[in-house]
Each structure stands twice: as C-alpha cells, then as structure tokens.
Amino acid sequence: MPYEVSNLSPMLHRLEMEGRERLTVSGVEDVARFDENCIVMTTCVGSMIVMGTDLHIGKLSLDGGELHVDGHIESITYEETRSERGSLLSRLFG
C-alpha cells in the first residue's frame, strides 16, 4: 500500500468585506468567544477581534479555516501576542 505525504500549504489569511454588513475571514483556527457585539478569533496571523452590533456567525468551518459574519461591523483589530517571560529563575534554568 503506497504511503502518501500531503504537502498542505500553510493557511492563508484573507478578509473580504461587503459594505459594513458582511465579513468573510479565511485562515481562522479557532473562535475564542462571541456574542452579538464582539467576536474574538485566532487566525494564522494572530488574534483578531471584530466589534459591532447584531453580529451573527453565519458559517464557521475550522477544517477550511473560514468564518462568515453578518451584522453591523464597527471595527476589526488584531491583538499582538505577548510572550510569557516568567520569573528570572525560570528564564535562567528553564
């Protein structure tokens, strides 16, 4: 039986917005939390926060890395990931 190696390309991150009512995000790895005013997700380029009103997740496919958002979108921001430094001793002997 032949052994196949899958050469999957890394997930690409892309945003597509239609007005301020529809947003499609690719490269989504996880949705940390959501409500009708805020959606926090992890993408292949870091954490992303979508703020607005009446936000609804229309489609979520973590296998394909795609998320569709409907509602009134007010802002899209990215959070910088901070590395955990730990104490001086853990950095010296860690």
Secondary structure, 3 states (H helix, E strand, C coil): CCCCCCCCCCCCCEEEEECCCEEEEECEEEEEEECCCEEEEEECCEEEEEEEEEEEEEEEECCCCEEEEEEEEEEEEEECCCCCCCCHHHHHHC
